[in-house]
Amino acid sequence: MAQPHFDLIGLGSPIMDVLAHVSEGFLHDHVAGAKGGMVLVDDADIAGLMAKIGPNVAVTPGGSAANTTLGATRLGLKTTFLGKIGSDQTAENYFSNFIATGADGSRFKRATLPNGRCLSLVTPDSQRTMRTHLGAAMTLSPDEISLADFSGARHAHIEGYLMFNPTLAQKVVDTARAAGCTLSIDLASFEVVGIARDWIINQLKIGVHVLFANEDEIRALFQKEAGYDSYARQLAAYGGIAAVKMGKDGAWVARGSELHRIEPVKAAHVVDTTGAGDSWAAGFLYGHLRGQSLAAAGSLGSLLGSETVQHLGATIPEMHWPRLRAQAEALNN
């Protein structure tokens, strides 16, 4: 039997996103800790908050690499995903929603634990206060990663949060390379860069095909103040593609002597910035893996990032995808 072919395999933590609009008073009365932060909690803590919020929540599959994988899937890439889900109803909902997009679900690992989930409490000023339980996702072991997980995959996209477990991150990149995959890494947060900077630079020296970083992450990586175009050139000097995202100000993309300023796509109305960077990476990887120029791939990244911030959560509603696919196809011609 022929092996399946995948344009992209995503690797990361499959976290269910639960999003709710709440008042400032709700935060004050029910949520300990600073507004706008992210705190790791038990699953029971999330359940308790959800009981207080009531039924008006949005529930979507999340996690950085999963968001990117699903965005690329909706554009038309053949994708699969490697991460660990649990054994509860949240896990079953995550899996069902994931494969409903057209992505392959055969490479998920499973644990007899609650699935990871992140409750994002969005106040009227659009700021997010997050409470996260990693659940089954955090139990993925290096021993569970094998060449078979990457069989038939052309490109592996890795979220930076894996670097909190350096042994796991190393096993993932080593196995992906051994399987013949090209690699992209999204640095995920400046906290990740702070603990894994030496590891990241070493991987760049070995070879990373595409590296995605936002403003805070790229400053943390190079530990100096410079223009974002300069950061992109310095990053590309390692031999891969540099994608330096600047939020509403666009991005710089570089490879070798190429340098492109990617103009932003203005959002009509910003609702929630959750997942915008993940969607940018989805658009870019779709364009790049389909053979588009760096500038065209970057433009598609900006398009998806702009669309994402106009909706609650990281998921773009299905009704918008026919238009987005048509725009992607136009850029491909």
Summary of the structure (lengths in Angstrom):
residues: 333
radius of gyration: 18.8
end to end distance: 34.2
largest distance: 59.1
contacts: 1190
relative contact order: 0.14
helix: 46%
strand: 22%
